[in-house]
Amino acid sequence: MHKRIDSKHPLLLRCKEGDTAAQFELYKLHSRYMYNVAYNLLGHTAEAEDAMQEGFLKAFQKLSTFKGEVSFAAWLRSIVVNKCLDVLRQRKEHLAFETQEYCIAVTEEQNFLKDNTELLPQI
């Protein structure tokens, strides 16, 4: 379980000031948990690592919006989950594109076979 970090926590205040050592500390505190969240949603190591890292980057960029209404871990988790949802949407779009390409290829092959099968009696 993570120690509750509110918006006034010294580590967060240092992060807001751009202290990279503080950002690294925050990363070390939460990275394993965030990776597990991402991996459970995505099921792929590389995608989970990317989503987690992109989540941390976005969190550091948007740290000024963290008000402490929820724990920092919960706030960060929501960012990581949204990154994972982006990946899943991209997968779905990619799958739809591949399926469409496959259907076009099958239709073209069927048309080719039909056209050429009709020519067979002429030979």
Biotite code that builds the C-alpha atoms (Angstrom):
import biotite.structure as struc

atoms = struc.array([
    struc.Atom([0.000, 0.000, 0.000], chain_id="A", res_id=1, res_name="MET", atom_name="CA", element="C"),
    struc.Atom([1.218, 3.492, -0.795], chain_id="A", res_id=2, res_name="HIS", atom_name="CA", element="C"),
    struc.Atom([1.728, 6.254, 1.708], chain_id="A", res_id=3, res_name="LYS", atom_name="CA", element="C"),
    struc.Atom([-0.887, 8.927, 1.045], chain_id="A", res_id=4, res_name="ARG", atom_name="CA", element="C"),
    struc.Atom([0.672, 11.863, -0.734], chain_id="A", res_id=5, res_name="ILE", atom_name="CA", element="C"),
    struc.Atom([-1.443, 15.005, -0.704], chain_id="A", res_id=6, res_name="ASP", atom_name="CA", element="C"),
    struc.Atom([-0.991, 18.165, -2.739], chain_id="A", res_id=7, res_name="SER", atom_name="CA", element="C"),
    struc.Atom([1.101, 19.775, 0.041], chain_id="A", res_id=8, res_name="LYS", atom_name="CA", element="C"),
    struc.Atom([3.522, 16.870, 0.404], chain_id="A", res_id=9, res_name="HIS", atom_name="CA", element="C"),
    struc.Atom([7.152, 18.100, 0.153], chain_id="A", res_id=10, res_name="PRO", atom_name="CA", element="C"),
    struc.Atom([7.921, 15.575, -2.588], chain_id="A", res_id=11, res_name="LEU", atom_name="CA", element="C"),
    struc.Atom([5.075, 16.892, -4.743], chain_id="A", res_id=12, res_name="LEU", atom_name="CA", element="C"),
    struc.Atom([6.033, 20.483, -4.074], chain_id="A", res_id=13, res_name="LEU", atom_name="CA", element="C"),
    struc.Atom([9.569, 19.718, -5.259], chain_id="A", res_id=14, res_name="ARG", atom_name="CA", element="C"),
    struc.Atom([8.176, 17.956, -8.344], chain_id="A", res_id=15, res_name="CYS", atom_name="CA", element="C"),
    struc.Atom([6.037, 20.987, -9.151], chain_id="A", res_id=16, res_name="LYS", atom_name="CA", element="C"),
    struc.Atom([9.209, 23.068, -9.083], chain_id="A", res_id=17, res_name="GLU", atom_name="CA", element="C"),
    struc.Atom([10.746, 20.754, -11.696], chain_id="A", res_id=18, res_name="GLY", atom_name="CA", element="C"),
    struc.Atom([13.064, 18.869, -9.327], chain_id="A", res_id=19, res_name="ASP", atom_name="CA", element="C"),
    struc.Atom([13.993, 15.771, -11.367], chain_id="A", res_id=20, res_name="THR", atom_name="CA", element="C"),
    struc.Atom([15.344, 13.961, -8.294], chain_id="A", res_id=21, res_name="ALA", atom_name="CA", element="C"),
    struc.Atom([11.932, 14.362, -6.645], chain_id="A", res_id=22, res_name="ALA", atom_name="CA", element="C"),
    struc.Atom([10.237, 13.144, -9.829], chain_id="A", res_id=23, res_name="GLN", atom_name="CA", element="C"),
    struc.Atom([12.459, 10.079, -9.801], chain_id="A", res_id=24, res_name="PHE", atom_name="CA", element="C"),
    struc.Atom([11.566, 9.432, -6.131], chain_id="A", res_id=25, res_name="GLU", atom_name="CA", element="C"),
    struc.Atom([7.878, 9.664, -6.964], chain_id="A", res_id=26, res_name="LEU", atom_name="CA", element="C"),
    struc.Atom([8.443, 7.344, -9.918], chain_id="A", res_id=27, res_name="TYR", atom_name="CA", element="C"),
    struc.Atom([10.211, 4.797, -7.699], chain_id="A", res_id=28, res_name="LYS", atom_name="CA", element="C"),
    struc.Atom([7.389, 4.948, -5.156], chain_id="A", res_id=29, res_name="LEU", atom_name="CA", element="C"),
    struc.Atom([4.620, 4.292, -7.680], chain_id="A", res_id=30, res_name="HIS", atom_name="CA", element="C"),
    struc.Atom([6.083, 2.694, -10.811], chain_id="A", res_id=31, res_name="SER", atom_name="CA", element="C"),
    struc.Atom([5.597, -0.952, -9.835], chain_id="A", res_id=32, res_name="ARG", atom_name="CA", element="C"),
    struc.Atom([1.951, -0.409, -8.946], chain_id="A", res_id=33, res_name="TYR", atom_name="CA", element="C"),
    struc.Atom([1.300, 1.628, -12.105], chain_id="A", res_id=34, res_name="MET", atom_name="CA", element="C"),
    struc.Atom([3.007, -1.013, -14.235], chain_id="A", res_id=35, res_name="TYR", atom_name="CA", element="C"),
    struc.Atom([0.757, -3.689, -12.704], chain_id="A", res_id=36, res_name="ASN", atom_name="CA", element="C"),
    struc.Atom([-2.323, -1.577, -13.441], chain_id="A", res_id=37, res_name="VAL", atom_name="CA", element="C"),
    struc.Atom([-1.225, -1.126, -17.063], chain_id="A", res_id=38, res_name="ALA", atom_name="CA", element="C"),
    struc.Atom([-0.230, -4.759, -17.525], chain_id="A", res_id=39, res_name="TYR", atom_name="CA", element="C"),
    struc.Atom([-3.547, -5.999, -16.135], chain_id="A", res_id=40, res_name="ASN", atom_name="CA", element="C"),
    struc.Atom([-5.378, -3.870, -18.698], chain_id="A", res_id=41, res_name="LEU", atom_name="CA", element="C"),
    struc.Atom([-3.113, -4.445, -21.701], chain_id="A", res_id=42, res_name="LEU", atom_name="CA", element="C"),
    struc.Atom([-1.563, -7.867, -21.143], chain_id="A", res_id=43, res_name="GLY", atom_name="CA", element="C"),
    struc.Atom([1.655, -6.956, -22.955], chain_id="A", res_id=44, res_name="HIS", atom_name="CA", element="C"),
    struc.Atom([4.888, -6.009, -21.218], chain_id="A", res_id=45, res_name="THR", atom_name="CA", element="C"),
    struc.Atom([6.124, -3.386, -23.691], chain_id="A", res_id=46, res_name="ALA", atom_name="CA", element="C"),
    struc.Atom([2.726, -1.704, -24.023], chain_id="A", res_id=47, res_name="GLU", atom_name="CA", element="C"),
    struc.Atom([2.303, -1.665, -20.248], chain_id="A", res_id=48, res_name="ALA", atom_name="CA", element="C"),
    struc.Atom([5.728, -0.072, -19.786], chain_id="A", res_id=49, res_name="GLU", atom_name="CA", element="C"),
    struc.Atom([4.958, 2.550, -22.442], chain_id="A", res_id=50, res_name="ASP", atom_name="CA", element="C"),
    struc.Atom([1.547, 3.376, -20.973], chain_id="A", res_id=51, res_name="ALA", atom_name="CA", element="C"),
    struc.Atom([3.021, 3.633, -17.477], chain_id="A", res_id=52, res_name="MET", atom_name="CA", element="C"),
    struc.Atom([5.852, 5.916, -18.622], chain_id="A", res_id=53, res_name="GLN", atom_name="CA", element="C"),
    struc.Atom([3.524, 8.091, -20.694], chain_id="A", res_id=54, res_name="GLU", atom_name="CA", element="C"),
    struc.Atom([1.235, 8.290, -17.672], chain_id="A", res_id=55, res_name="GLY", atom_name="CA", element="C"),
    struc.Atom([4.069, 9.529, -15.479], chain_id="A", res_id=56, res_name="PHE", atom_name="CA", element="C"),
    struc.Atom([5.106, 12.088, -18.095], chain_id="A", res_id=57, res_name="LEU", atom_name="CA", element="C"),
    struc.Atom([1.573, 13.432, -18.345], chain_id="A", res_id=58, res_name="LYS", atom_name="CA", element="C"),
    struc.Atom([1.242, 13.483, -14.551], chain_id="A", res_id=59, res_name="ALA", atom_name="CA", element="C"),
    struc.Atom([4.441, 15.505, -14.202], chain_id="A", res_id=60, res_name="PHE", atom_name="CA", element="C"),
    struc.Atom([3.240, 17.904, -16.905], chain_id="A", res_id=61, res_name="GLN", atom_name="CA", element="C"),
    struc.Atom([-0.179, 18.302, -15.232], chain_id="A", res_id=62, res_name="LYS", atom_name="CA", element="C"),
    struc.Atom([1.008, 18.226, -11.620], chain_id="A", res_id=63, res_name="LEU", atom_name="CA", element="C"),
    struc.Atom([-0.282, 21.748, -11.047], chain_id="A", res_id=64, res_name="SER", atom_name="CA", element="C"),
    struc.Atom([-3.829, 20.401, -11.539], chain_id="A", res_id=65, res_name="THR", atom_name="CA", element="C"),
    struc.Atom([-3.474, 17.842, -8.727], chain_id="A", res_id=66, res_name="PHE", atom_name="CA", element="C"),
    struc.Atom([-5.560, 19.248, -5.868], chain_id="A", res_id=67, res_name="LYS", atom_name="CA", element="C"),
    struc.Atom([-5.232, 16.379, -3.393], chain_id="A", res_id=68, res_name="GLY", atom_name="CA", element="C"),
    struc.Atom([-8.949, 15.519, -3.425], chain_id="A", res_id=69, res_name="GLU", atom_name="CA", element="C"),
    struc.Atom([-7.891, 11.895, -3.946], chain_id="A", res_id=70, res_name="VAL", atom_name="CA", element="C"),
    struc.Atom([-4.565, 10.262, -3.197], chain_id="A", res_id=71, res_name="SER", atom_name="CA", element="C"),
    struc.Atom([-1.753, 10.932, -5.634], chain_id="A", res_id=72, res_name="PHE", atom_name="CA", element="C"),
    struc.Atom([-1.700, 7.200, -6.461], chain_id="A", res_id=73, res_name="ALA", atom_name="CA", element="C"),
    struc.Atom([-5.404, 7.288, -7.390], chain_id="A", res_id=74, res_name="ALA", atom_name="CA", element="C"),
    struc.Atom([-4.892, 10.395, -9.527], chain_id="A", res_id=75, res_name="TRP", atom_name="CA", element="C"),
    struc.Atom([-1.876, 8.868, -11.262], chain_id="A", res_id=76, res_name="LEU", atom_name="CA", element="C"),
    struc.Atom([-3.720, 5.571, -11.721], chain_id="A", res_id=77, res_name="ARG", atom_name="CA", element="C"),
    struc.Atom([-6.533, 7.360, -13.560], chain_id="A", res_id=78, res_name="SER", atom_name="CA", element="C"),
    struc.Atom([-3.978, 8.893, -15.928], chain_id="A", res_id=79, res_name="ILE", atom_name="CA", element="C"),
    struc.Atom([-2.319, 5.515, -16.557], chain_id="A", res_id=80, res_name="VAL", atom_name="CA", element="C"),
    struc.Atom([-5.709, 3.852, -17.100], chain_id="A", res_id=81, res_name="VAL", atom_name="CA", element="C"),
    struc.Atom([-6.590, 6.528, -19.673], chain_id="A", res_id=82, res_name="ASN", atom_name="CA", element="C"),
    struc.Atom([-3.283, 5.890, -21.464], chain_id="A", res_id=83, res_name="LYS", atom_name="CA", element="C"),
    struc.Atom([-4.144, 2.178, -21.522], chain_id="A", res_id=84, res_name="CYS", atom_name="CA", element="C"),
    struc.Atom([-7.575, 2.949, -22.954], chain_id="A", res_id=85, res_name="LEU", atom_name="CA", element="C"),
    struc.Atom([-5.858, 4.939, -25.712], chain_id="A", res_id=86, res_name="ASP", atom_name="CA", element="C"),
    struc.Atom([-3.729, 1.881, -26.517], chain_id="A", res_id=87, res_name="VAL", atom_name="CA", element="C"),
    struc.Atom([-6.794, -0.370, -26.569], chain_id="A", res_id=88, res_name="LEU", atom_name="CA", element="C"),
    struc.Atom([-8.605, 2.045, -28.904], chain_id="A", res_id=89, res_name="ARG", atom_name="CA", element="C"),
    struc.Atom([-5.578, 2.060, -31.220], chain_id="A", res_id=90, res_name="GLN", atom_name="CA", element="C"),
    struc.Atom([-5.543, -1.736, -31.176], chain_id="A", res_id=91, res_name="ARG", atom_name="CA", element="C"),
    struc.Atom([-9.214, -1.805, -32.108], chain_id="A", res_id=92, res_name="LYS", atom_name="CA", element="C"),
    struc.Atom([-8.644, 0.658, -34.967], chain_id="A", res_id=93, res_name="GLU", atom_name="CA", element="C"),
    struc.Atom([-5.641, -1.345, -36.149], chain_id="A", res_id=94, res_name="HIS", atom_name="CA", element="C"),
    struc.Atom([-7.628, -4.582, -36.016], chain_id="A", res_id=95, res_name="LEU", atom_name="CA", element="C"),
    struc.Atom([-10.518, -2.988, -37.917], chain_id="A", res_id=96, res_name="ALA", atom_name="CA", element="C"),
    struc.Atom([-8.080, -1.766, -40.593], chain_id="A", res_id=97, res_name="PHE", atom_name="CA", element="C"),
    struc.Atom([-6.457, -5.209, -40.882], chain_id="A", res_id=98, res_name="GLU", atom_name="CA", element="C"),
    struc.Atom([-9.881, -6.855, -41.095], chain_id="A", res_id=99, res_name="THR", atom_name="CA", element="C"),
    struc.Atom([-10.954, -4.424, -43.802], chain_id="A", res_id=100, res_name="GLN", atom_name="CA", element="C"),
    struc.Atom([-7.745, -5.067, -45.775], chain_id="A", res_id=101, res_name="GLU", atom_name="CA", element="C"),
    struc.Atom([-8.285, -8.820, -45.451], chain_id="A", res_id=102, res_name="TYR", atom_name="CA", element="C"),
    struc.Atom([-11.883, -8.560, -46.667], chain_id="A", res_id=103, res_name="CYS", atom_name="CA", element="C"),
    struc.Atom([-10.809, -6.495, -49.674], chain_id="A", res_id=104, res_name="ILE", atom_name="CA", element="C"),
    struc.Atom([-8.082, -9.016, -50.516], chain_id="A", res_id=105, res_name="ALA", atom_name="CA", element="C"),
    struc.Atom([-10.498, -11.956, -50.214], chain_id="A", res_id=106, res_name="VAL", atom_name="CA", element="C"),
    struc.Atom([-13.083, -10.187, -52.387], chain_id="A", res_id=107, res_name="THR", atom_name="CA", element="C"),
    struc.Atom([-10.459, -9.406, -55.030], chain_id="A", res_id=108, res_name="GLU", atom_name="CA", element="C"),
    struc.Atom([-9.288, -13.017, -54.976], chain_id="A", res_id=109, res_name="GLU", atom_name="CA", element="C"),
    struc.Atom([-12.862, -14.278, -55.270], chain_id="A", res_id=110, res_name="GLN", atom_name="CA", element="C"),
    struc.Atom([-13.489, -11.944, -58.214], chain_id="A", res_id=111, res_name="ASN", atom_name="CA", element="C"),
    struc.Atom([-10.263, -13.076, -59.881], chain_id="A", res_id=112, res_name="PHE", atom_name="CA", element="C"),
    struc.Atom([-11.185, -16.737, -59.428], chain_id="A", res_id=113, res_name="LEU", atom_name="CA", element="C"),
    struc.Atom([-14.713, -16.150, -60.701], chain_id="A", res_id=114, res_name="LYS", atom_name="CA", element="C"),
    struc.Atom([-13.475, -14.287, -63.774], chain_id="A", res_id=115, res_name="ASP", atom_name="CA", element="C"),
    struc.Atom([-10.836, -16.873, -64.556], chain_id="A", res_id=116, res_name="ASN", atom_name="CA", element="C"),
    struc.Atom([-13.103, -19.837, -63.830], chain_id="A", res_id=117, res_name="THR", atom_name="CA", element="C"),
    struc.Atom([-15.545, -18.499, -66.415], chain_id="A", res_id=118, res_name="GLU", atom_name="CA", element="C"),
    struc.Atom([-12.720, -18.484, -68.974], chain_id="A", res_id=119, res_name="LEU", atom_name="CA", element="C"),
    struc.Atom([-11.879, -22.167, -68.419], chain_id="A", res_id=120, res_name="LEU", atom_name="CA", element="C"),
    struc.Atom([-14.645, -23.567, -70.640], chain_id="A", res_id=121, res_name="PRO", atom_name="CA", element="C"),
    struc.Atom([-13.363, -21.337, -73.447], chain_id="A", res_id=122, res_name="GLN", atom_name="CA", element="C"),
    struc.Atom([-9.922, -22.962, -73.373], chain_id="A", res_id=123, res_name="ILE", atom_name="CA", element="C"),
])
